[in-house]
Amino acid sequence: KILVIVRNPTERLWSDYFFFHAHGVGRKYPSELGYKNLSAESFDKAARNEIGRFRDCVKSRGLRKCCFATKHADRYDTAVVQLTIGIYVCYIREWKDRFGDQLKVIRLEDYKENQAKTMADIFKFLE
């Protein structure tokens, strides 16, 4: 059985932006791409830029190819934010097709709101 816990995509993107860039992990620093510092304004600019690039990609290549692409010229070699990680429909749809009722998706927000109920649901799923 497979359990997937997803987080609000906007919160995930915000957290990713500040954590990874503050620690210099894995991607170019915003300053290398014209962003002066880590701020709400620089996040907004980076997110809007990546959303535009993603929309263009979907128009020309389709949703699946843009979600799963790793070598596309418009991908993370220049992206300041990792948008597609939070577009869960790309992944969950494929996993549901492959694993059916062996897959359970939990929203982190539901877990935070009612841990006992969420854990009971998980244990029932795992039976």
MORA-V737318 format. One record per pair of residues at least 6 apart in sequence whose ideal C-beta (glycine too) atoms are under 6 Angstrom apart, sorted by the first residue. I is the first residue (numbers start at 1). J is the second residue. If there is no record, write none. Layout:
i=I j=J
i=I j=J
This chain:
i=1 j=102
i=1 j=126
i=2 j=99
i=2 j=103
i=3 j=104
i=4 j=105
i=5 j=106
i=5 j=108
i=6 j=88
i=6 j=107
i=7 j=108
i=9 j=86
i=12 j=86
i=13 j=81
i=13 j=86
i=16 j=82
i=17 j=43
i=17 j=81
i=18 j=38
i=21 j=30
i=21 j=38
i=30 j=42
i=30 j=80
i=33 j=80
i=35 j=42
i=46 j=80
i=46 j=81
i=47 j=81
i=50 j=79
i=50 j=81
i=50 j=83
i=53 j=74
i=54 j=83
i=57 j=66
i=57 j=74
i=58 j=66
i=67 j=84
i=67 j=87
i=67 j=90
i=69 j=75
i=92 j=105
i=95 j=103
i=96 j=103
i=104 j=125
i=110 j=118
i=111 j=118
